[in-house]
Amino acid sequence: MKEFILEARDIHFVYSDGTIALRGATMAIEKGRKVAVLGSNGAGKTTIFLHFNGILRPGRGRVLFAGREVRYDHSSLMHLRKNVGIVFQDPDTQLFSASVVQEISFGPLNLGLPEKEVARRVENAMEATEIADLRDRPTHLLSYGQKKRVCLAGVLAMEPSVLICDEPTAGLDPVHAAQVMELFDRINRQGTTVIMATHDVDLAYSWADYVFVMNRGTVVGEGLPGEVFCDGQLLQQSDLTRPWLVEIHEQLSRRGWLPDGLPLPRTKEQLFDYIQRASGSGKPALVHLFPRGKMHPECASCNVGRK
Amino acid sequence: MLKIDQYAYTSSLRHVHPGEKFAFAMLTMSICLAASSVLVPALVTGLTAAAIILGARVPARFYFRLLLLPLGFLVAGLLAITLTISREPDPAVYGFAIWGITLGVTIPGLYHAALLFTKSLGAVSCLYFLSLTTPMVEIISVLRRLKVPALIIELMGLVYRFIFVIMETAGSMYISQTSRCGYASLKTSFRSLAQLVSNLFVKSCYHSQALFTALLARGYTGEIRMWEDPRPVSRKNLALIALVDFILLVLVLVSWRWPV
């Protein structure tokens, strides 16, 4: 029996300037999963996240947290926001304090925790995001990536049971982006449900357990990454592309260079492993990747083939 | 202004308890303002200069340039005080007469001006001492301890943070305008500047809205509570501050009793 931690049921929402952001969006997030929400700009990802945190109230429809309908009185909202943390995309709109420590301690202090506990959580969050050395640095002297990690630490320090991140890797260099994803895996293993909005199909495909695709205010598709990313029509109508792993796997299988019936590779290591195994002894496999009849004298594989 | 902020974070006195620095600056400034002779204000100016240059390791050149800033206002204000204009010739006025009006200075006037000059300079140096050694965040935390209303404290903090956000936004807008020849002629410059300012306003509104949302998401309920790292108070520093300010105070009292 599946246990859903967050649910949006047929939510409609119109912003005060008349923009229709959600037109009957339904999304059920299973507890303990790693969920990616994909969709082009303006698909409604951020709006649905703001509903999960109780910032926005649905015009029509219902939001449920841990099976109970969300209520909008003070103590219910505090309970919800304690459990559902959002890291926003632009760190400069989130950072309000000039001090890194004060910024991170803001959330825990709002929860009314004792001082010792606040100190412990702040330290843990700084350690997890590897910003302990920035402790006394003013926020305006931080780089974009550092600001982003401070924002993440500020939400982690509240120890939410669901962590929602809007474009967590946008604007980060590859090394720091990979670090953030590792951090998500780590806190997910500790039991936190992690939800991430992204445009990056490759990242979503490799990382997520479950994928939602949004388009024009509704959820148009959902499922395991392997299912969703093979649905070419769904991807196309949502302005998304197929992950390169899926594409290459398909090409290789179609040409008979990989045996049929292999499951889709989730990581590039897995794909390399397929290629290596498909070539039997392992060495000359790559010779098949080059057009027939053409030999490359500098290429080790071609030379092996020739001998 | 940004340079001051930078020095506040890098000065050698950065890790001295902010309360100590605040107390020193405020006490010394009050004593300086209460003085009735030039001796104490001059001492204060020298003392804070030494503390800033030798203690906090702020480059002397930079500090003297900072001192030149208020000098312009001071000189303009002092001219108005020193110059005496009278219709009848006055033996106490040293000056010259044109069209029956005597323009000049008097000895008490000069003394008064000198006193005012040194007092202002002394007070300004005390404030410089505080702002060059103590980051804004810590000054705010001292004010919070002193029970300044939360509204003012929060506003100070947000204004301080947003100075940098807005400056950065304005900076990148300016660059993007310049790269499209926005400031090529006087006419386009005026137009670009107008657009920059109005855009900045709109963006600031958007920013404040987004910030409010982000604060709400982290359980904001109308009050920003602040975490304070515990900082040990140094008895040695307190004793030093007490000693210096006591000597200055005695000097002031003496000058009240026996004016120079």
HADDOCK unambig.tbl for C-alpha pairs under 7 A between the chains (distance, minus, plus):
assign (segid A and resid 53 and name CA) (segid B and resid 217 and name CA) 6.47 0.50 0.50
assign (segid A and resid 55 and name CA) (segid B and resid 217 and name CA) 6.73 0.50 0.50
assign (segid A and resid 78 and name CA) (segid B and resid 219 and name CA) 6.02 0.50 0.50
assign (segid A and resid 81 and name CA) (segid B and resid 217 and name CA) 6.12 0.50 0.50
assign (segid A and resid 81 and name CA) (segid B and resid 218 and name CA) 6.36 0.50 0.50
assign (segid A and resid 81 and name CA) (segid B and resid 219 and name CA) 6.00 0.50 0.50
assign (segid A and resid 85 and name CA) (segid B and resid 217 and name CA) 6.94 0.50 0.50
assign (segid A and resid 85 and name CA) (segid B and resid 218 and name CA) 7.00 0.50 0.50
assign (segid A and resid 86 and name CA) (segid B and resid 217 and name CA) 6.60 0.50 0.50
assign (segid A and resid 93 and name CA) (segid B and resid 207 and name CA) 5.88 0.50 0.50
assign (segid A and resid 93 and name CA) (segid B and resid 210 and name CA) 5.74 0.50 0.50
assign (segid A and resid 93 and name CA) (segid B and resid 211 and name CA) 4.99 0.50 0.50
assign (segid A and resid 94 and name CA) (segid B and resid 211 and name CA) 5.36 0.50 0.50
assign (segid A and resid 94 and name CA) (segid B and resid 214 and name CA) 5.43 0.50 0.50
assign (segid A and resid 96 and name CA) (segid B and resid 158 and name CA) 6.37 0.50 0.50
assign (segid A and resid 96 and name CA) (segid B and resid 161 and name CA) 6.41 0.50 0.50
assign (segid A and resid 97 and name CA) (segid B and resid 157 and name CA) 6.75 0.50 0.50
assign (segid A and resid 97 and name CA) (segid B and resid 158 and name CA) 6.95 0.50 0.50
assign (segid A and resid 97 and name CA) (segid B and resid 161 and name CA) 6.21 0.50 0.50
assign (segid A and resid 98 and name CA) (segid B and resid 137 and name CA) 6.58 0.50 0.50
assign (segid A and resid 98 and name CA) (segid B and resid 161 and name CA) 5.60 0.50 0.50
assign (segid A and resid 99 and name CA) (segid B and resid 137 and name CA) 6.77 0.50 0.50
assign (segid A and resid 102 and name CA) (segid B and resid 226 and name CA) 5.92 0.50 0.50
assign (segid A and resid 102 and name CA) (segid B and resid 227 and name CA) 5.30 0.50 0.50
assign (segid A and resid 105 and name CA) (segid B and resid 227 and name CA) 6.06 0.50 0.50
assign (segid A and resid 106 and name CA) (segid B and resid 225 and name CA) 6.58 0.50 0.50
assign (segid A and resid 106 and name CA) (segid B and resid 226 and name CA) 6.68 0.50 0.50
assign (segid A and resid 107 and name CA) (segid B and resid 218 and name CA) 5.13 0.50 0.50
assign (segid A and resid 107 and name CA) (segid B and resid 219 and name CA) 6.34 0.50 0.50
assign (segid A and resid 109 and name CA) (segid B and resid 225 and name CA) 6.45 0.50 0.50
assign (segid A and resid 110 and name CA) (segid B and resid 219 and name CA) 5.79 0.50 0.50
assign (segid A and resid 110 and name CA) (segid B and resid 220 and name CA) 6.49 0.50 0.50
assign (segid A and resid 140 and name CA) (segid B and resid 164 and name CA) 6.41 0.50 0.50
